[in-house]
Amino acid sequence: MKTNNQLIVITGASSGFGLEMAKQFANDGYPLLLLARRIEKMETLKLPNTMCRKVDVTNKKDFEAAVREAEAKYGKTDLIVNNAGVMLLGDIATQDVKEWKTMLDVNVMGVMNGMQIVMNDMKERKSGTIINVSSIAGVQPFGNHAAYCASKFGVTGLTRVARGEMSPFNVRVLSIMPGAVKTELLGHTTNQSIIDGYNEWKESVGAVNITAEDVAQTIKYAYELPQSVSLREIVITDTMQDA
Ligand code: NDP
């Protein structure tokens, strides 16, 4: 069991998985740094022992400044959950290049920024945990997911490499690969027929009951295992999801 007095940094804490993680960790008394662009969504929660900062994870300078500010107040980061992400589904033949770039910047560069900001201190302290939120689309293909899959296969791959580099220092590097879960994620896709198709697919494979709370609880469980135990890769889906 972890002590609950060490700093946890959560990116993308203004909705979905990140917001649920924030509530669950705060409920158990952990000090938190919550990051996202919509700061009001995080501040409204009024969580105790919590600093909220408006940060775009692709801006490494701002990201690092927020982490250092929180560390000055609460001590070094023991866990970072690199959760911020975007999913802009589209047909590779026609999708706007800007959408590909946004996904690769946020989903891959944002994760790498978060890792580099904390990993040297973790190595020095010979302790710490990094949890990167990949996706089931980071291990298998789905239609209209080309750039999203590229970004999430990227997260899966970079996490595997980092795990090898960090394990001699007793630092855990995990990835979680959720299946379809209802959050705000799909809302950013710009093509309505792809949104409709995705929702029909979700119904047809039965991915309707799993919640963001379930995913947050799983991440918290993985973190609270002893430092000597690494749940390297977690694939979590609705029991009924068969794809
Ligand atoms: P949401 O859209 O509900 O949450 C995404 C979060 O990321 C928001 O808090 C958003 O905050 C933040 N975010 C987006 N872009 C940036 C940015 N540039 N800088 C900082 N924060 C940013 O989706 P989910 O909770 O579902 O997604 C969380 C993670 O889980 C993502 O990485 C997603 O790819 C992954 N995932 C989700 C699945 C699902 O079915 N829901 C399945 C598999 C993986 P703001 O806009 O305020 O900046």
py3Dmol code that shows the C-alpha trace and the ligand (Angstrom):
import py3Dmol

protein = """\
ATOM      1  CA  MET A   1       0.000   0.000   0.000  1.00  0.00           C
ATOM      2  CA  LYS A   2       1.287   3.455  -0.905  1.00  0.00           C
ATOM      3  CA  THR A   3       1.424   6.271   1.584  1.00  0.00           C
ATOM      4  CA  ASN A   4      -0.957   9.011   0.522  1.00  0.00           C
ATOM      5  CA  ASN A   5       1.369  11.948   1.145  1.00  0.00           C
ATOM      6  CA  GLN A   6       3.273  12.062  -2.148  1.00  0.00           C
ATOM      7  CA  LEU A   7       2.413  14.217  -5.138  1.00  0.00           C
ATOM      8  CA  ILE A   8       0.319  12.827  -7.988  1.00  0.00           C
ATOM      9  CA  VAL A   9       0.219  14.685 -11.318  1.00  0.00           C
ATOM     10  CA  ILE A  10      -2.736  13.994 -13.613  1.00  0.00           C
ATOM     11  CA  THR A  11      -2.935  15.431 -17.125  1.00  0.00           C
ATOM     12  CA  GLY A  12      -6.289  15.824 -18.833  1.00  0.00           C
ATOM     13  CA  ALA A  13      -8.043  16.154 -15.480  1.00  0.00           C
ATOM     14  CA  SER A  14     -10.891  18.357 -16.711  1.00  0.00           C
ATOM     15  CA  SER A  15     -13.092  15.493 -17.923  1.00  0.00           C
ATOM     16  CA  GLY A  16     -13.431  11.744 -18.406  1.00  0.00           C
ATOM     17  CA  PHE A  17     -10.833   9.422 -16.873  1.00  0.00           C
ATOM     18  CA  GLY A  18      -8.658  12.259 -15.547  1.00  0.00           C
ATOM     19  CA  LEU A  19     -11.479  13.933 -13.684  1.00  0.00           C
ATOM     20  CA  GLU A  20     -12.546  10.620 -12.108  1.00  0.00           C
ATOM     21  CA  MET A  21      -8.955   9.874 -11.081  1.00  0.00           C
ATOM     22  CA  ALA A  22      -8.729  13.310  -9.482  1.00  0.00           C
ATOM     23  CA  LYS A  23     -11.851  12.659  -7.413  1.00  0.00           C
ATOM     24  CA  GLN A  24     -10.783   9.179  -6.328  1.00  0.00           C
ATOM     25  CA  PHE A  25      -7.212  10.099  -5.366  1.00  0.00           C
ATOM     26  CA  ALA A  26      -8.397  13.250  -3.572  1.00  0.00           C
ATOM     27  CA  ASN A  27     -10.920  11.201  -1.664  1.00  0.00           C
ATOM     28  CA  ASP A  28      -8.029   9.204  -0.219  1.00  0.00           C
ATOM     29  CA  GLY A  29      -6.079  12.329   0.707  1.00  0.00           C
ATOM     30  CA  TYR A  30      -3.321  12.392  -1.930  1.00  0.00           C
ATOM     31  CA  PRO A  31      -1.861  15.805  -2.866  1.00  0.00           C
ATOM     32  CA  LEU A  32      -2.630  16.508  -6.516  1.00  0.00           C
ATOM     33  CA  LEU A  33      -1.573  18.623  -9.443  1.00  0.00           C
ATOM     34  CA  LEU A  34      -4.341  18.695 -12.052  1.00  0.00           C
ATOM     35  CA  LEU A  35      -3.547  19.871 -15.569  1.00  0.00           C
ATOM     36  CA  ALA A  36      -5.717  20.647 -18.583  1.00  0.00           C
ATOM     37  CA  ARG A  37      -6.673  23.678 -20.626  1.00  0.00           C
ATOM     38  CA  ARG A  38     -10.145  24.132 -19.102  1.00  0.00           C
ATOM     39  CA  ILE A  39      -9.020  25.102 -15.614  1.00  0.00           C
ATOM     40  CA  GLU A  40     -12.534  26.022 -14.459  1.00  0.00           C
ATOM     41  CA  LYS A  41     -13.669  22.387 -14.803  1.00  0.00           C
ATOM     42  CA  MET A  42     -10.944  21.315 -12.362  1.00  0.00           C
ATOM     43  CA  GLU A  43     -11.325  24.222  -9.946  1.00  0.00           C
ATOM     44  CA  THR A  44     -15.074  23.642  -9.684  1.00  0.00           C
ATOM     45  CA  LEU A  45     -14.335  20.296  -8.035  1.00  0.00           C
ATOM     46  CA  LYS A  46     -12.807  22.175  -5.059  1.00  0.00           C
ATOM     47  CA  LEU A  47     -10.692  19.170  -4.150  1.00  0.00           C
ATOM     48  CA  PRO A  48      -8.562  19.418  -1.003  1.00  0.00           C
ATOM     49  CA  ASN A  49      -4.751  19.515  -1.198  1.00  0.00           C
ATOM     50  CA  THR A  50      -4.978  20.170  -4.930  1.00  0.00           C
ATOM     51  CA  MET A  51      -3.316  22.610  -7.315  1.00  0.00           C
ATOM     52  CA  CYS A  52      -4.980  23.175 -10.698  1.00  0.00           C
ATOM     53  CA  ARG A  53      -3.106  24.725 -13.595  1.00  0.00           C
ATOM     54  CA  LYS A  54      -4.125  25.612 -17.120  1.00  0.00           C
ATOM     55  CA  VAL A  55      -1.535  23.775 -19.176  1.00  0.00           C
ATOM     56  CA  ASP A  56      -1.406  22.495 -22.714  1.00  0.00           C
ATOM     57  CA  VAL A  57       0.733  19.338 -22.488  1.00  0.00           C
ATOM     58  CA  THR A  58       2.357  20.106 -25.837  1.00  0.00           C
ATOM     59  CA  ASN A  59       3.924  23.187 -24.229  1.00  0.00           C
ATOM     60  CA  LYS A  60       6.767  21.591 -22.293  1.00  0.00           C
ATOM     61  CA  LYS A  61       7.876  24.846 -20.673  1.00  0.00           C
ATOM     62  CA  ASP A  62       4.462  25.539 -19.115  1.00  0.00           C
ATOM     63  CA  PHE A  63       4.014  21.858 -18.240  1.00  0.00           C
ATOM     64  CA  GLU A  64       7.347  21.739 -16.420  1.00  0.00           C
ATOM     65  CA  ALA A  65       6.752  25.052 -14.628  1.00  0.00           C
ATOM     66  CA  ALA A  66       3.469  23.730 -13.210  1.00  0.00           C
ATOM     67  CA  VAL A  67       5.083  20.498 -12.027  1.00  0.00           C
ATOM     68  CA  ARG A  68       7.963  22.369 -10.348  1.00  0.00           C
ATOM     69  CA  GLU A  69       5.513  24.739  -8.666  1.00  0.00           C
ATOM     70  CA  ALA A  70       3.506  21.821  -7.267  1.00  0.00           C
ATOM     71  CA  GLU A  71       6.688  20.025  -6.187  1.00  0.00           C
ATOM     72  CA  ALA A  72       7.828  23.134  -4.305  1.00  0.00           C
ATOM     73  CA  LYS A  73       4.603  22.922  -2.336  1.00  0.00           C
ATOM     74  CA  TYR A  74       3.986  19.171  -1.977  1.00  0.00           C
ATOM     75  CA  GLY A  75       7.365  17.474  -2.601  1.00  0.00           C
ATOM     76  CA  LYS A  76       8.583  15.436  -5.564  1.00  0.00           C
ATOM     77  CA  THR A  77       6.186  13.710  -7.947  1.00  0.00           C
ATOM     78  CA  ASP A  78       5.624  10.052  -7.048  1.00  0.00           C
ATOM     79  CA  LEU A  79       3.078   9.372  -9.811  1.00  0.00           C
ATOM     80  CA  ILE A  80       2.356  11.024 -13.118  1.00  0.00           C
ATOM     81  CA  VAL A  81      -0.606   9.839 -15.174  1.00  0.00           C
ATOM     82  CA  ASN A  82      -0.079  10.991 -18.741  1.00  0.00           C
ATOM     83  CA  ASN A  83      -3.751  10.825 -19.618  1.00  0.00           C
ATOM     84  CA  ALA A  84      -4.458  13.932 -21.749  1.00  0.00           C
ATOM     85  CA  GLY A  85      -5.461  12.905 -25.234  1.00  0.00           C
ATOM     86  CA  VAL A  86      -7.584  13.630 -28.255  1.00  0.00           C
ATOM     87  CA  MET A  87      -9.331  11.330 -30.714  1.00  0.00           C
ATOM     88  CA  LEU A  88     -10.176  12.839 -34.074  1.00  0.00           C
ATOM     89  CA  LEU A  89     -11.413   9.935 -36.138  1.00  0.00           C
ATOM     90  CA  GLY A  90     -11.168  10.188 -39.876  1.00  0.00           C
ATOM     91  CA  ASP A  91     -10.571   8.437 -43.155  1.00  0.00           C
ATOM     92  CA  ILE A  92      -6.849   8.573 -43.918  1.00  0.00           C
ATOM     93  CA  ALA A  93      -7.680   9.307 -47.576  1.00  0.00           C
ATOM     94  CA  THR A  94      -9.457  12.546 -46.772  1.00  0.00           C
ATOM     95  CA  GLN A  95      -8.710  13.646 -43.201  1.00  0.00           C
ATOM     96  CA  ASP A  96      -7.164  17.074 -42.682  1.00  0.00           C
ATOM     97  CA  VAL A  97      -3.440  16.826 -41.935  1.00  0.00           C
ATOM     98  CA  LYS A  98      -3.930  19.280 -39.055  1.00  0.00           C
ATOM     99  CA  GLU A  99      -6.011  16.654 -37.241  1.00  0.00           C
ATOM    100  CA  TRP A 100      -3.220  14.066 -37.591  1.00  0.00           C
ATOM    101  CA  LYS A 101      -0.719  16.568 -36.259  1.00  0.00           C
ATOM    102  CA  THR A 102      -2.897  17.494 -33.274  1.00  0.00           C
ATOM    103  CA  MET A 103      -3.237  13.834 -32.292  1.00  0.00           C
ATOM    104  CA  LEU A 104       0.454  13.087 -32.645  1.00  0.00           C
ATOM    105  CA  ASP A 105       1.401  16.251 -30.740  1.00  0.00           C
ATOM    106  CA  VAL A 106      -0.983  15.766 -27.815  1.00  0.00           C
ATOM    107  CA  ASN A 107      -1.075  11.980 -27.580  1.00  0.00           C
ATOM    108  CA  VAL A 108       2.624  11.276 -28.174  1.00  0.00           C
ATOM    109  CA  MET A 109       4.625  14.458 -27.542  1.00  0.00           C
ATOM    110  CA  GLY A 110       2.450  15.340 -24.536  1.00  0.00           C
ATOM    111  CA  VAL A 111       3.186  11.950 -22.969  1.00  0.00           C
ATOM    112  CA  MET A 112       6.917  12.207 -23.684  1.00  0.00           C
ATOM    113  CA  ASN A 113       7.000  15.712 -22.214  1.00  0.00           C
ATOM    114  CA  GLY A 114       5.363  14.451 -19.028  1.00  0.00           C
ATOM    115  CA  MET A 115       7.795  11.561 -18.738  1.00  0.00           C
ATOM    116  CA  GLN A 116      10.909  13.654 -19.210  1.00  0.00           C
ATOM    117  CA  ILE A 117       9.738  16.250 -16.679  1.00  0.00           C
ATOM    118  CA  VAL A 118       9.641  13.695 -13.840  1.00  0.00           C
ATOM    119  CA  MET A 119      11.857  10.788 -14.824  1.00  0.00           C
ATOM    120  CA  ASN A 120      15.272  12.130 -13.861  1.00  0.00           C
ATOM    121  CA  ASP A 121      14.147  12.881 -10.304  1.00  0.00           C
ATOM    122  CA  MET A 122      12.520   9.450 -10.105  1.00  0.00           C
ATOM    123  CA  LYS A 123      15.736   7.780 -11.257  1.00  0.00           C
ATOM    124  CA  GLU A 124      17.698   9.668  -8.646  1.00  0.00           C
ATOM    125  CA  ARG A 125      15.254   8.757  -5.888  1.00  0.00           C
ATOM    126  CA  LYS A 126      15.004   5.165  -7.149  1.00  0.00           C
ATOM    127  CA  SER A 127      11.261   5.272  -6.862  1.00  0.00           C
ATOM    128  CA  GLY A 128       8.216   6.565  -8.711  1.00  0.00           C
ATOM    129  CA  THR A 129       5.530   5.538 -11.161  1.00  0.00           C
ATOM    130  CA  ILE A 130       4.630   6.705 -14.652  1.00  0.00           C
ATOM    131  CA  ILE A 131       1.297   5.567 -16.083  1.00  0.00           C
ATOM    132  CA  ASN A 132       0.650   6.361 -19.731  1.00  0.00           C
ATOM    133  CA  VAL A 133      -2.881   6.112 -21.052  1.00  0.00           C
ATOM    134  CA  SER A 134      -2.695   4.310 -24.385  1.00  0.00           C
ATOM    135  CA  SER A 135      -5.755   2.537 -25.814  1.00  0.00           C
ATOM    136  CA  ILE A 136      -6.882  -0.782 -27.195  1.00  0.00           C
ATOM    137  CA  ALA A 137      -6.271   1.160 -30.421  1.00  0.00           C
ATOM    138  CA  GLY A 138      -2.633   1.135 -29.313  1.00  0.00           C
ATOM    139  CA  VAL A 139      -2.441  -2.624 -29.867  1.00  0.00           C
ATOM    140  CA  GLN A 140      -4.975  -3.369 -32.604  1.00  0.00           C
ATOM    141  CA  PRO A 141      -6.390  -1.564 -35.652  1.00  0.00           C
ATOM    142  CA  PHE A 142      -9.854   0.004 -35.986  1.00  0.00           C
ATOM    143  CA  GLY A 143     -11.406   1.638 -39.074  1.00  0.00           C
ATOM    144  CA  ASN A 144     -11.116   5.450 -39.311  1.00  0.00           C
ATOM    145  CA  HIS A 145      -8.496   5.348 -36.537  1.00  0.00           C
ATOM    146  CA  ALA A 146      -5.313   5.605 -38.643  1.00  0.00           C
ATOM    147  CA  ALA A 147      -3.734   8.639 -36.995  1.00  0.00           C
ATOM    148  CA  TYR A 148      -5.252   7.826 -33.595  1.00  0.00           C
ATOM    149  CA  CYS A 149      -3.829   4.280 -33.832  1.00  0.00           C
ATOM    150  CA  ALA A 150      -0.482   5.732 -34.918  1.00  0.00           C
ATOM    151  CA  SER A 151      -0.456   7.911 -31.816  1.00  0.00           C
ATOM    152  CA  LYS A 152      -1.582   5.172 -29.411  1.00  0.00           C
ATOM    153  CA  PHE A 153       0.674   2.454 -30.887  1.00  0.00           C
ATOM    154  CA  GLY A 154       3.315   5.139 -30.305  1.00  0.00           C
ATOM    155  CA  VAL A 155       2.372   5.412 -26.632  1.00  0.00           C
ATOM    156  CA  THR A 156       2.453   1.623 -26.265  1.00  0.00           C
ATOM    157  CA  GLY A 157       5.887   1.461 -27.881  1.00  0.00           C
ATOM    158  CA  LEU A 158       7.500   4.355 -26.065  1.00  0.00           C
ATOM    159  CA  THR A 159       6.169   3.040 -22.757  1.00  0.00           C
ATOM    160  CA  ARG A 160       7.749  -0.371 -23.397  1.00  0.00           C
ATOM    161  CA  VAL A 161      11.095   1.259 -24.147  1.00  0.00           C
ATOM    162  CA  ALA A 162      10.913   3.522 -21.100  1.00  0.00           C
ATOM    163  CA  ARG A 163      10.005   0.558 -18.895  1.00  0.00           C
ATOM    164  CA  GLY A 164      13.275  -1.120 -19.872  1.00  0.00           C
ATOM    165  CA  GLU A 165      15.230   2.056 -19.239  1.00  0.00           C
ATOM    166  CA  MET A 166      13.615   2.817 -15.893  1.00  0.00           C
ATOM    167  CA  SER A 167      13.330  -0.632 -14.330  1.00  0.00           C
ATOM    168  CA  PRO A 168      16.992  -0.721 -13.165  1.00  0.00           C
ATOM    169  CA  PHE A 169      16.122   2.389 -11.148  1.00  0.00           C
ATOM    170  CA  ASN A 170      13.071   0.802  -9.502  1.00  0.00           C
ATOM    171  CA  VAL A 171      10.761   3.175 -11.369  1.00  0.00           C
ATOM    172  CA  ARG A 172       7.545   1.641 -12.688  1.00  0.00           C
ATOM    173  CA  VAL A 173       6.388   2.563 -16.185  1.00  0.00           C
ATOM    174  CA  LEU A 174       2.955   1.202 -17.083  1.00  0.00           C
ATOM    175  CA  SER A 175       0.458   1.636 -19.851  1.00  0.00           C
ATOM    176  CA  ILE A 176      -3.274   1.174 -19.703  1.00  0.00           C
ATOM    177  CA  MET A 177      -5.230   0.360 -22.840  1.00  0.00           C
ATOM    178  CA  PRO A 178      -8.924   0.998 -22.385  1.00  0.00           C
ATOM    179  CA  GLY A 179     -11.584  -0.103 -24.841  1.00  0.00           C
ATOM    180  CA  ALA A 180     -14.545   2.139 -25.606  1.00  0.00           C
ATOM    181  CA  VAL A 181     -15.792   4.092 -22.589  1.00  0.00           C
ATOM    182  CA  LYS A 182     -18.286   6.963 -22.665  1.00  0.00           C
ATOM    183  CA  THR A 183     -16.503  10.299 -22.049  1.00  0.00           C
ATOM    184  CA  GLU A 184     -16.144  13.551 -23.986  1.00  0.00           C
ATOM    185  CA  LEU A 185     -13.491  11.970 -26.224  1.00  0.00           C
ATOM    186  CA  LEU A 186     -15.609  11.230 -29.289  1.00  0.00           C
ATOM    187  CA  GLY A 187     -17.068  14.754 -29.261  1.00  0.00           C
ATOM    188  CA  HIS A 188     -13.958  16.220 -30.905  1.00  0.00           C
ATOM    189  CA  THR A 189     -14.275  14.157 -34.087  1.00  0.00           C
ATOM    190  CA  THR A 190     -15.428  16.550 -36.809  1.00  0.00           C
ATOM    191  CA  ASN A 191     -17.187  14.088 -39.141  1.00  0.00           C
ATOM    192  CA  GLN A 192     -20.747  13.395 -37.907  1.00  0.00           C
ATOM    193  CA  SER A 193     -21.214  10.199 -39.924  1.00  0.00           C
ATOM    194  CA  ILE A 194     -18.033   8.763 -38.339  1.00  0.00           C
ATOM    195  CA  ILE A 195     -19.363   9.717 -34.887  1.00  0.00           C
ATOM    196  CA  ASP A 196     -22.671   7.984 -35.661  1.00  0.00           C
ATOM    197  CA  GLY A 197     -20.867   4.935 -37.015  1.00  0.00           C
ATOM    198  CA  TYR A 198     -18.680   4.725 -33.908  1.00  0.00           C
ATOM    199  CA  ASN A 199     -21.706   4.913 -31.626  1.00  0.00           C
ATOM    200  CA  GLU A 200     -23.472   2.188 -33.612  1.00  0.00           C
ATOM    201  CA  TRP A 201     -20.348   0.011 -33.426  1.00  0.00           C
ATOM    202  CA  LYS A 202     -20.100   0.597 -29.668  1.00  0.00           C
ATOM    203  CA  GLU A 203     -23.698  -0.544 -29.200  1.00  0.00           C
ATOM    204  CA  SER A 204     -23.217  -3.507 -31.511  1.00  0.00           C
ATOM    205  CA  VAL A 205     -20.155  -4.821 -29.652  1.00  0.00           C
ATOM    206  CA  GLY A 206     -21.823  -4.148 -26.303  1.00  0.00           C
ATOM    207  CA  ALA A 207     -19.341  -1.577 -24.958  1.00  0.00           C
ATOM    208  CA  VAL A 208     -21.955   0.366 -23.042  1.00  0.00           C
ATOM    209  CA  ASN A 209     -21.674  -0.313 -19.312  1.00  0.00           C
ATOM    210  CA  ILE A 210     -18.027   0.302 -18.409  1.00  0.00           C
ATOM    211  CA  THR A 211     -17.470   3.780 -16.948  1.00  0.00           C
ATOM    212  CA  ALA A 212     -14.698   6.319 -16.497  1.00  0.00           C
ATOM    213  CA  GLU A 213     -14.927   5.560 -12.755  1.00  0.00           C
ATOM    214  CA  ASP A 214     -14.001   1.920 -13.510  1.00  0.00           C
ATOM    215  CA  VAL A 215     -10.924   2.992 -15.467  1.00  0.00           C
ATOM    216  CA  ALA A 216      -9.866   5.467 -12.762  1.00  0.00           C
ATOM    217  CA  GLN A 217     -10.270   2.817 -10.081  1.00  0.00           C
ATOM    218  CA  THR A 218      -8.050   0.439 -12.072  1.00  0.00           C
ATOM    219  CA  ILE A 219      -5.308   3.040 -12.456  1.00  0.00           C
ATOM    220  CA  LYS A 220      -5.475   3.771  -8.724  1.00  0.00           C
ATOM    221  CA  TYR A 221      -5.258   0.050  -7.965  1.00  0.00           C
ATOM    222  CA  ALA A 222      -2.166  -0.352 -10.169  1.00  0.00           C
ATOM    223  CA  TYR A 223      -0.492   2.581  -8.443  1.00  0.00           C
ATOM    224  CA  GLU A 224      -1.284   1.417  -4.928  1.00  0.00           C
ATOM    225  CA  LEU A 225       0.328  -1.977  -5.404  1.00  0.00           C
ATOM    226  CA  PRO A 226       3.766  -2.207  -3.771  1.00  0.00           C
ATOM    227  CA  GLN A 227       6.559  -0.445  -5.687  1.00  0.00           C
ATOM    228  CA  SER A 228       8.021  -3.906  -6.411  1.00  0.00           C
ATOM    229  CA  VAL A 229       4.917  -4.877  -8.416  1.00  0.00           C
ATOM    230  CA  SER A 230       4.467  -3.600 -11.957  1.00  0.00           C
ATOM    231  CA  LEU A 231       1.200  -4.181 -13.812  1.00  0.00           C
ATOM    232  CA  ARG A 232       3.087  -3.465 -17.018  1.00  0.00           C
ATOM    233  CA  GLU A 233       0.173  -3.325 -19.464  1.00  0.00           C
ATOM    234  CA  ILE A 234      -3.486  -3.287 -18.601  1.00  0.00           C
ATOM    235  CA  VAL A 235      -6.098  -3.917 -21.283  1.00  0.00           C
ATOM    236  CA  ILE A 236      -9.484  -2.959 -19.847  1.00  0.00           C
ATOM    237  CA  THR A 237     -12.753  -3.144 -21.731  1.00  0.00           C
ATOM    238  CA  ASP A 238     -16.424  -3.628 -21.119  1.00  0.00           C
ATOM    239  CA  THR A 239     -16.929  -7.365 -20.550  1.00  0.00           C
ATOM    240  CA  MET A 240     -19.332  -7.380 -23.498  1.00  0.00           C
ATOM    241  CA  GLN A 241     -16.873  -5.687 -25.889  1.00  0.00           C
ATOM    242  CA  ASP A 242     -15.767  -8.439 -28.233  1.00  0.00           C
ATOM    243  CA  ALA A 243     -13.540  -6.400 -30.537  1.00  0.00           C
TER     244      ALA A 243
END
"""
ligand_1 = """\
48
NDP
P -11.981 13.268 -22.491
O -12.121 13.971 -23.805
O -13.143 13.224 -21.578
O -10.713 13.844 -21.707
C -9.551 14.232 -22.375
C -8.763 15.143 -21.459
O -7.551 15.517 -22.117
C -9.504 16.421 -21.112
O -9.318 16.702 -19.739
C -8.808 17.468 -21.965
O -8.823 18.713 -21.283
C -7.398 16.918 -22.004
N -6.610 17.445 -23.101
C -6.834 17.344 -24.425
N -5.894 18.000 -25.105
C -5.058 18.551 -24.191
C -3.894 19.344 -24.268
N -3.371 19.736 -25.450
N -3.284 19.722 -23.120
C -3.793 19.355 -21.930
N -4.883 18.595 -21.789
C -5.513 18.206 -22.905
O -11.512 11.797 -22.874
P -11.106 10.498 -22.003
O -11.184 10.732 -20.561
O -11.845 9.378 -22.611
O -9.590 10.354 -22.466
C -8.493 10.262 -21.589
C -7.421 9.418 -22.268
O -7.926 8.094 -22.442
C -7.025 9.893 -23.659
O -5.640 9.760 -23.813
C -7.752 8.927 -24.581
O -7.128 8.796 -25.824
C -7.688 7.669 -23.749
N -8.655 6.637 -24.096
C -10.016 6.859 -24.005
C -10.903 5.878 -24.359
C -12.384 6.079 -24.332
O -13.123 5.290 -24.940
N -12.898 7.077 -23.624
C -10.444 4.548 -24.790
C -9.013 4.412 -24.799
C -8.173 5.410 -24.468
P -8.927 20.175 -21.930
O -9.727 20.051 -23.184
O -9.590 20.969 -20.848
O -7.505 20.599 -22.155
"""
view = py3Dmol.view(width=600, height=400)
view.addModel(protein, "pdb")
view.setStyle({"model": 0}, {"cartoon": {"style": "trace"}})
view.addModel(ligand_1, "xyz")
view.setStyle({"model": 1}, {"stick": {}})
view.zoomTo()
view.show()
